[in-house]
Structure formats: structure tokens, C-alpha cells
Amino acid sequence: MRTLQLALHEAVETSKVLANKHRMEILNQLTGGQKNVNELSELLGIPFSTAASHVRILEEIGLITTEIIPGRGSQKVNSKRYDRVIIDLEKKEEIVEDALTFELEVGEYTHCEIEPTCGLLDEEGIIHMFDDPRSFYEPERKHAQLIWFRSGFIEYRFPNRIPYGTTVEELSFSVELCSEAPYHNKDWPSDITWWVNNNELGHWTSPSDFGGERGFLTPSWWDTHNTQFGVLKYWKINKSGSFVDGVKISSVTIDDLKLRDKPYISLKLGVKENSENIGGMNLFGSKFGNYEQGLIMKVNYSKT
């Protein structure tokens, strides 16, 4: 049985999310297996848009996951991550935990080394031109909402505001991404690697470049035969190792990052030239794809 155990101070946001009969019913329905938003909408007797909103909220809090089932085309299905939630009411006076959260848009990168095919879009159109790495240095890049490249990496630097005298317990990132194929292709794997402060932490294999149906946020001028949306992935590193969606991918720990040695926290995402699957990468901003967010970093720390 998969259990989510929360300290009292951690349970506030989760309790708010669960204080809704439709979200509780969605979790109940997912106990019987994976379901897509259309199925949940019909089972609950609510509009598709309402069901999609509840699914997004449950996903953001980490109670469910969304993935693509290759055998069902590019259809997105939802799964329950936990079978029970436990709230620890015991007060632990000796440790006080807190968190910092920062968000960057996908165009707010500080460095990149990429290979074509490549390009950037903002809400209204193409930035400079397709398949020219010079476009990635245009001033308008900060407005980008969709970025893609075949191989290489892109680097973001978040502010380092970790308070002095504290211990970092966990560092996590979330971002919507997928492979990069010509137009789109449901069978197009790509090994997407992540680095924090130049420490390679492992990779996730994206199964597809998703298109053919419009992303919830993707502008109407961007044709559906092109990339439309990605998968929202959660990467975290703590004292036990490095994880993607709760699955351990390496033994690199939070202490290996030496977070206090730099005035920033660097996140690099890329496709290495020696990867088994060199299928490129798409990154989605808060106004493209299916999720209204850019790159989000969260730092959990404790004060003893």
C-alpha cells in the first residue's frame, strides 16, 4: 500500500485540496484503475473543463499523475499515486521546516548549447527563425513559451535564497516537456538528462512528441500537426538520492550539490550526444501546452 505521510505543517495545502467532493470522487474512481478526463467527467456528471481543473489541482499537489498510454494514441490518462494519506499530529519542537518556491519562464535561461532542429515561439509567433541557434540569443527570447532543440542543453539559474543556519532537506523542480520530432510523433523516445550545479543526476526517457490534438493552452495559430503539449515531470533530490516522479534514478544526494558554494542554483536540461535515445526536447511555458506554469523550483529546508 502506497502511503503519503505528512507532518502537521505539511498537511495544510493537501487538506484544502481534499476538501472538495469532486476531487475526493476522482481519487475514488482512480482506485479502480487509470482513467482519462473524459471518463472522469462522465462518471462524475460534471463538464469536461471542470473535471480537467480538478485533475490539474490534484496533480499539482502530487496526489495523482498523468501519463501517455502509447497503445491508446496520444491520450492522457490519470493514475492515483497513493492509497492513503497519514497526517502526523505529533508536534516536533526541535525541527522547523519551511520552503522557498521560485518560477522562471522557459525563455529566462542564462546559457545554452544546442543543435538544430531548434526554435522558439512566443504567444504570437516565431522568434527570429527556425533551425538557427542564433535565435536563442535574440533579446525577445525572454518571452518564449515553447522552446525545442535536437541535442545539447539549456541552463537556468534560480536565485539562491537558502537562509543561513539552515539545512536543505530537499530540492525539487517541475516542468512540462517532451521529445522533439519533425511535426509530432507518438513513438519518438528521447533521453532527457538533468543537472543541478553541474552534477548529472540522471535522465527520464520521454516516449513521444505529442501533437495531433491541441494543448489546453496552445494558441490556435500553432497547427495541431506540430508539437502541442508535453508531460509535467517532477524531479527531486534529497538525502536518499535523486528521483523522477518518485522513482529513484541515481544515488546523487542533496549534500553532493554543495548548494551554498554558489550565489545561484543551476538547473540544466538536455539531450546528450551519446544518449541511447537522441530524440530532442520541447519545453513549454505557462501559456503553451497543458499546464499553466514555467519551470518551478522548490527548496525545503529545516532549522534545528
Secondary structure, DSSP 8 states (H G I E B T S, - for coil): --EEEEEGGGHHHHHHHHSSHHHHHHHHHHTTS-B-HHHHHHHHT--HHHHHHHHHHHHHTTSEEEEE-GGGTT-EEEEE--SEEEEE----TT-EEEEEEEEE-TT--SEEEEEEEEEEE-SSSBSS-TT-GGGGGSGGGGG-SEEEEEEEEEEEEEE----TT-EEEEEEEEEEEE---SS-BSS--EEEEEEETTEEEEEEEE--BEESS--SSS-TTS-TTSEEE-EEEEEEEETTEEEETTEEEE---GGGG-GGGSSEEEEEEEE-TT-S----EEEE-TTSSSSS--EEEEEEEEE-
